Amino acid sequence: MTTTGAKPAGAKDEADAALAVQQMFDAIAPRYDLLNHVLSANVDRLWWWRTARRFRTVLADPDAAVLDICCGTGDMTMALLKRRPQGARPIVAADFARGMLSRGARKFGAGEAGKPYAVALEADALHLPLRSGSLDLIVTAFGFRNLANYEAGLKEFNRVLKPGGQLGILDFSEPGGLLGKAYAVYFRRVLPAIGRAIGGPAGGGKDGPYNYLPASVGNFPAPGEMLALMGATGYEKCAWQPYTFGIAGLYTARRALVE
Ligand SMILES: C[S@@+](CC[C@H](N)C(=O)[O-])C[C@H]1O[C@@H](n2cnc3c(N)ncnc32)[C@H](O)[C@@H]1O
């Protein structure tokens, strides 16, 4: 297997790659929500909603321990919160870019009158400050692709999940066929140009964030390779559900019951 992790331009090793990603998201944080909705024509809302719906059963359990890792400005967390019952245990929403996380934290609420809420945690996905075997569900939206080491990320998620605990990884993908070709033009040429126009020359990575996005999707393992990696790192019932013609997709799995 050749899979390693994100490689922002100019990063020499994994520590360098993680730092470049962190700095890039901190720089882009003030414009992130606007950019996201414009560049995806609001389809991102549908993808978060579908992901939350997929985990509706575990989310409906008020005692379920839920982590949204790489939560960024918190829109995935908000979609998960809509499925939590009154008085539910708070969702832990974690990210290592403070600029992103602080914007998310403003949306999460504080549990007034038993309303479902989330707590913000500044943490690295590869070194989670959480007890082994403590979580029922981990969700990550458009974050996993940015990890400096995919195998290490899957192993760390596996460590903190309970046996049988569920994992959902929502991320971009590269569709095949004619649509794939048209989409590649949008993704590699149009999207970086719109991104630069709205977001300006935000730092992070030698090529800046708008070239990083398509490059990181190109570097991300295809579904077959990703599913094999999940199977090799302690997960079972691994599956991939394409969203919107495979532009994005949701990986699902559970921590194996027996090691
Ligand atoms: C594209 S944003 C996605 C944010 C949000 N989940 C969403 O769907 O809009 C990716 C996020 O992953 C975070 N991230 C990347 N690598 C991380 C790591 N190793 N630990 C924690 N957060 C990380 C970034 O800081 C960024 O906020």
The ligand as a Gaussian input file, in Angstrom:
#p B3LYP/6-31G(d) Opt

LIG

0 1
 C      -11.756000      21.563000       5.165000
 S      -11.841000      21.892000       6.872000
 C      -13.336000      21.027000       7.301000
 C      -14.078000      21.662000       8.431000
 C      -15.456000      21.105000       8.713000
 N      -15.393000      19.737000       9.179000
 C      -16.350000      21.208000       7.514000
 O      -16.917000      20.205000       7.093000
 O      -16.517000      22.327000       7.008000
 C      -10.595000      20.805000       7.509000
 C      -10.315000      21.012000       8.972000
 O       -9.464000      19.947000       9.410000
 C       -8.599000      20.473000      10.380000
 N       -7.459000      19.559000      10.554000
 C       -6.595000      19.133000       9.605000
 N       -5.676000      18.315000      10.136000
 C       -5.973000      18.216000      11.462000
 C       -5.394000      17.510000      12.539000
 N       -4.308000      16.749000      12.384000
 N       -5.967000      17.616000      13.754000
 C       -7.053000      18.389000      13.941000
 N       -7.646000      19.103000      12.963000
 C       -7.122000      19.008000      11.729000
 C       -8.225000      21.836000       9.850000
 O       -7.703000      22.679000      10.834000
 C       -9.562000      22.307000       9.291000
 O      -10.286000      23.070000      10.230000

